[in-house]
C-alpha cells in the first residue's frame, strides 16, 4: 500500500493535461461517486429494480463510504 490517504473527493479517473474547473481540480467523478455508482449497479443487478430509490441511494453511498474507510487503513 502507498502512503497516500484515500478520500472520497479524489478524482476517480485522473488524467494529465485535462481541462480543470475554476478551482484547478479535474472535472469528473470523485472516487466516492464512482464507488457509489458501482455499488448501485451491483444492488440493482440483484434486485431487478425493486424497492425504494431513496433507500437504494443511501445503501449505495454506505457501501462506497465503507470501501473508502477500508482503503484509508
Secondary structure by P-SEA (a helix, b strand, c coil): ccccccccccccccccccccccccccccccaaaaaaaaaaaaaaaaacccccaaaaaaaaaaaaaaaaaaaac
